[in-house]
Amino acid sequence: MVTDINNVPIGEALEKNGYVVIDGLIPIDSFQKLTDACDRVVDRARRGDWKYRRLVGTQFPPWTEGTDVWGVQHLMHPELKESVFAEWYGSSQLSEAVCQLLGTKPEELQLELFNLLINPQESDFDLTWHRDTVPAEASEEEEAKILTVSHYGAQWNTALYQDECLYVVPQSHRRLRTERERDITINDPKSHDMPNMLKVVLKPGQTVFYDNNILHRAAYSKANKRATLHGCMGTITGGDHRAASIFQHGLDWMNTPEFKNSLPPSLDQSYKNTLAMAESAGLSQMTASPIH
């Protein structure tokens, strides 16, 4: 059984607090390989040699304006030729943690997103307080309805350097926003004064899994080097529930022989499950319109 840094079963901790911090999901012999690969892809993105990147000034896709990079998209893209990313995404350590959190089996996992969060070079950049699936302007009735829907997935940040960028409001993932929280998310979404907010501090090699309906934001500092692996996996029990949010990132490049042939055997079934989700959702091109 996988436990968190306080020796609590990770499913129990995530259910209670909306987030959980874990040690040891990167094998010792993979850490330097991942760090070196991140340096290479960051250099490509900052030089403009890699078009799939997140640009300062825009929080959600599409990222088309600006030049200062805060994220690198599609780490498993075959054109990057960085096999270590897919190898780690399909590793037994990561799979075990995700399966425990979702109550599922490895053969029921879906291959989804795998990106990199980095420090911008030209300016600091704040993301807004948000829940991934609840619009800030949602009424209490709409919010309550959305919060009852299962995610059928898990998402995480794994730090390769000390990371102090993520802020959360613990235990906010299963309840309506308070009046003050609602006011901040609508009228002052970059506030540094959210009640009960907590800075999540990750040491190199630590991972935080978090419920995507927890109130959260991030603060990107140009002064501190950041390379944090940001990914998600789903489970087939959700059918095509996750399709719109996943394919809005434009995954047409996954629907190619080059991508299929680049995957390690550990991801063969999860890739097949993703193709099945796309077909079920009528998104055979694995691309959908942005939802924000």
C-alpha positions in Angstrom: 0.0 0.0 0.0 1.3 3.5 -0.9 1.3 6.0 1.9 1.9 9.7 2.0 4.8 11.5 3.8 2.8 11.2 7.0 2.4 7.4 6.6 -1.3 7.8 5.8 -2.8 5.7 2.9 -2.9 8.0 0.0 -6.6 7.4 -0.9 -7.6 8.3 2.6 -5.5 11.5 2.6 -6.7 12.6 -0.8 -10.4 12.1 0.2 -10.0 14.0 3.4 -7.9 17.0 2.3 -8.2 17.1 -1.5 -4.4 16.7 -1.9 -1.7 14.3 -0.9 2.1 14.4 -1.0 4.1 11.3 -1.7 7.8 10.3 -1.7 9.6 8.0 -4.0 7.6 7.8 -7.3 10.7 8.4 -9.4 13.2 5.5 -9.4 16.7 6.5 -8.4 18.2 5.6 -11.8 15.5 7.7 -13.6 15.9 11.0 -11.7 18.9 12.4 -13.6 17.6 11.1 -16.9 14.4 13.0 -16.4 16.2 16.1 -15.3 18.5 16.1 -18.3 15.6 15.5 -20.7 13.7 18.4 -19.1 16.7 20.7 -19.7 16.7 19.7 -23.4 13.0 20.2 -24.0 12.9 23.5 -22.1 15.7 24.8 -24.2 13.8 23.8 -27.3 10.6 25.5 -26.1 12.4 28.7 -25.1 14.2 28.9 -28.4 10.9 28.5 -30.2 11.9 25.2 -31.7 9.0 23.4 -29.9 5.6 25.0 -30.7 3.6 23.1 -28.0 4.2 25.4 -25.0 2.4 27.5 -22.5 3.0 31.2 -22.7 2.8 33.8 -20.0 -0.4 35.8 -20.0 -2.7 32.8 -20.9 -3.9 30.3 -18.3 -5.7 27.7 -20.4 -5.4 26.5 -24.0 -4.9 27.6 -26.7 -1.5 29.3 -26.0 -0.9 31.5 -29.0 0.2 34.9 -27.6 3.6 35.9 -26.1 7.1 34.4 -25.9 7.8 33.8 -22.2 7.3 30.1 -21.5 5.8 28.7 -18.3 5.1 25.2 -19.5 6.1 22.6 -22.2 3.3 20.5 -23.6 3.3 16.9 -24.8 6.4 15.4 -23.3 5.6 12.0 -24.9 5.4 13.4 -28.4 7.6 11.2 -30.7 9.2 14.2 -32.3 10.9 15.1 -29.0 12.7 11.8 -29.0 12.8 11.7 -25.2 11.8 8.1 -24.3 12.4 8.5 -20.6 9.1 10.5 -20.2 6.9 7.6 -21.5 9.0 5.1 -19.6 8.4 7.0 -16.3 4.7 7.7 -17.2 4.3 3.9 -17.6 6.4 3.0 -14.5 5.1 0.6 -11.9 5.6 3.2 -9.1 3.4 5.7 -10.8 0.8 3.1 -11.9 0.5 1.6 -8.4 -0.2 5.0 -6.9 -2.8 6.0 -9.5 -4.5 2.6 -9.3 -4.7 2.9 -5.5 -6.2 6.4 -5.7 -8.8 5.4 -8.4 -9.6 1.9 -7.1 -8.8 0.4 -10.4 -6.4 -2.0 -12.2 -3.4 -1.2 -14.4 -5.2 -2.6 -17.5 -8.1 -0.1 -16.9 -6.0 3.0 -17.0 -6.1 5.6 -19.8 -3.1 7.3 -21.1 -3.8 11.0 -21.0 -1.7 14.2 -20.6 1.9 14.6 -19.6 3.4 18.1 -19.6 6.1 20.1 -17.8 5.7 23.2 -15.7 8.7 25.5 -15.6 9.7 29.0 -14.4 9.2 31.9 -16.9 12.3 34.0 -17.6 11.0 37.5 -18.2 8.3 38.0 -15.6 6.5 36.4 -12.7 3.1 34.9 -13.6 0.1 34.2 -11.3 -2.7 31.8 -12.2 -6.1 32.5 -10.9 -7.9 30.7 -8.1 -10.1 28.1 -9.7 -11.6 24.6 -9.8 -10.8 22.8 -13.0 -14.4 21.7 -13.7 -16.4 24.5 -12.0 -16.6 27.9 -13.7 -16.1 30.8 -11.3 -19.5 32.3 -12.3 -21.4 29.0 -11.6 -24.4 29.3 -9.4 -24.6 27.4 -6.1 -27.0 25.0 -7.8 -24.7 24.4 -10.7 -21.6 24.1 -8.5 -23.3 21.6 -6.2 -24.3 19.4 -9.3 -20.8 19.4 -10.7 -19.2 18.5 -7.4 -21.2 15.3 -7.3 -19.7 14.0 -10.6 -16.8 11.6 -10.2 -13.5 12.6 -12.0 -12.6 9.1 -13.1 -9.0 10.3 -13.1 -6.0 11.5 -11.1 -3.6 14.4 -11.7 -0.3 15.2 -10.2 2.8 17.4 -10.0 6.2 15.7 -9.5 9.0 18.1 -8.6 12.6 17.7 -9.9 13.6 20.9 -8.0 12.2 22.4 -4.8 8.7 23.6 -5.8 6.6 26.1 -3.9 4.3 27.2 -6.6 1.0 25.5 -5.8 -1.5 26.9 -3.4 -4.6 25.0 -2.2 -7.5 25.4 0.2 -7.5 22.1 2.0 -10.9 20.3 2.2 -12.5 22.6 -0.3 -13.0 19.9 -3.0 -16.3 18.5 -1.8 -18.2 21.6 -0.7 -19.6 24.8 -2.1 -17.5 27.9 -2.0 -18.0 30.2 0.9 -19.3 33.7 0.2 -15.7 35.0 0.5 -14.3 32.3 -1.7 -16.9 33.0 -4.4 -16.1 36.7 -4.3 -12.4 36.1 -4.7 -12.7 33.6 -7.6 -15.0 36.0 -9.5 -13.7 39.5 -8.5 -10.1 39.0 -7.3 -9.0 35.7 -8.7 -5.2 36.3 -8.2 -5.7 37.2 -4.6 -2.9 36.4 -2.1 -5.4 36.6 0.7 -7.6 33.5 0.2 -8.9 32.3 3.6 -7.2 29.1 4.8 -4.9 28.8 1.8 -1.9 26.5 2.1 1.4 26.6 0.1 2.3 23.1 -1.0 6.0 22.7 -0.7 7.6 19.8 -2.7 11.1 18.6 -2.2 12.9 17.3 -5.3 11.4 13.9 -6.1 8.1 14.5 -4.2 4.7 14.3 -5.9 1.5 16.0 -5.0 -1.8 14.4 -6.3 -4.8 16.8 -6.0 -8.5 16.7 -6.6 -9.1 19.0 -9.5 -12.1 20.5 -7.8 -10.0 21.7 -4.8 -9.7 25.5 -4.9 -6.2 26.1 -6.1 -3.9 28.5 -7.9 -0.2 28.7 -8.8 2.4 31.4 -8.6 5.3 31.2 -11.1 8.5 33.0 -10.1 11.2 33.8 -12.7 13.8 33.7 -9.9 13.6 30.0 -9.0 14.3 27.2 -11.5 11.3 24.9 -11.8 10.9 21.6 -13.7 7.8 19.9 -12.4 6.2 16.9 -14.2 2.5 17.6 -14.6 0.3 14.7 -15.7 -3.0 12.9 -15.4 -4.4 9.4 -16.1 -8.0 8.3 -16.2 -9.9 5.0 -15.9 -12.2 3.3 -18.4 -15.0 3.2 -15.8 -15.7 6.8 -16.7 -16.5 6.0 -20.3 -15.9 9.1 -22.4 -16.5 11.4 -19.4 -13.0 12.8 -19.6 -12.8 13.2 -23.3 -13.5 16.9 -23.7 -11.1 18.1 -21.0 -8.3 15.8 -22.3 -8.6 16.3 -26.0 -9.0 20.1 -25.8 -5.2 20.0 -25.5 -5.0 18.7 -29.1 -3.8 15.1 -29.1 -4.1 14.4 -32.8 -0.4 13.5 -32.8 -1.2 10.5 -30.5 -3.3 9.0 -33.3 -0.2 8.1 -35.3 1.9 5.0 -35.9 5.0 7.0 -34.8 3.5 7.6 -31.3 2.2 4.0 -30.9 5.6 2.6 -31.9 7.4 5.0 -29.4 5.5 3.7 -26.4 7.0 1.1 -23.9 5.0 -2.1 -23.5 3.7 -0.9 -20.1 1.6 1.7 -21.9 0.1 -0.5 -24.7 -3.2 -1.2 -23.0 -3.7 2.3 -21.6 -3.1 3.7 -25.1 -5.8 1.3 -26.5 -8.1 2.6 -23.8 -7.5 6.2 -24.8 -8.3 5.4 -28.4 -11.5 3.7 -27.3 -12.5 6.8 -25.3 -11.9 9.0 -28.3 -14.1 6.8 -30.5 -16.8 6.6 -27.9 -16.9 10.4 -27.7 -16.9 10.9 -31.5 -13.5 12.5 -31.4 -11.5 10.2 -33.6 -9.0 12.9 -34.3 -8.4 13.2 -30.6 -8.9 17.0 -30.7 -11.7 19.0 -29.1 -12.6 22.7 -28.7 -11.2 24.5 -25.6 -13.7 24.4 -22.7 -12.6 27.6 -21.0 
